Amino acid sequence: MTMKASLFSVVILLFLIGSGAPCAHGSQINWQSRPFATHQTSEGTPLDETYLFELGAFRDGFTPSAANTGSWASHWVVAARSSFNVANEVFGGSHILENNEAPFTTTNRGYIWGFATSGINEWVLISDPSWLWPETGDPLTFPEDWAVSTATEIIVGQVDPDESAFFLQTARIDATALSPRITGDQWLRIHFSEEQQGDISVSGWDRDPDGDGIDNLTEFALGTNPLMQEPAETLSLVDIVRVGGLDYLQLTVKRPANVTLAYTVEATSGFANWLSGPLVTETLVDTPNMLVVRDRTPIDFLDSRFLRLTVALED
């Protein structure tokens, strides 16, 4: 009878070890907000699919605060990303940490950083003293649960687990502060479903799925939604400015600060030979959120003169 009991106990122990209840690598982190809860901006509007949330850590001993937002991006290392799911009003996922290389050491804090990818600086950054990166070498370590509702340190934005008026609210940040860089692949995943991403007639960079005359690459460059029509004339502004008694074309472009793109303004008096560079145009403003370029050739004595914006993906 004793032998049977001992054998049964061994079988149960083996089943528990092999069942997957503990995380196989000791490094699983479940991070998530609350589904079907109110997630809103500082102005009270609901978050949309252009909001991205990242799980990560700050390197080199950097401690984020509301006073040093301009330095966050240069110290940030992302571990996992999640777009905001509008249908279920939730973000998050499950991340497997492969190793404890810096900044994901067991003594360093984890954070969740949410931000708009549409060119406005609406952020939320949260953490908790218990959100220390788990050791990856212990096969019996159970998954960590880093729920937004358990965060006790809200660096910017607000979290209200009781949902008096909202569950999570972003905050408006200084326009000069940069959020993490968004690559072209990340932008495609934010805006298109897996099926759409596999269909280049919809998600190809030269395609225009919403039919507003703006291709996907330009939508990325201007921080607009590729699936929602917007008049092209509202996205950039061409002016005629008078300087030294002569008239010149000037192009103003509002752009998102965190995209991996190169912007070039070109000029021509016809359509056969577009030129760019400091001998052709003068850059008046070149900030993360705005580009203003003026043509160096006056239009007073020309039959025609044109400016155009070209953009190219960066690695």
Summary of the structure (lengths in Angstrom):
residues: 315
radius of gyration: 25.1
end to end distance: 68.1
largest distance: 107.2
contacts: 923
relative contact order: 0.13
helix: 17%
strand: 36%
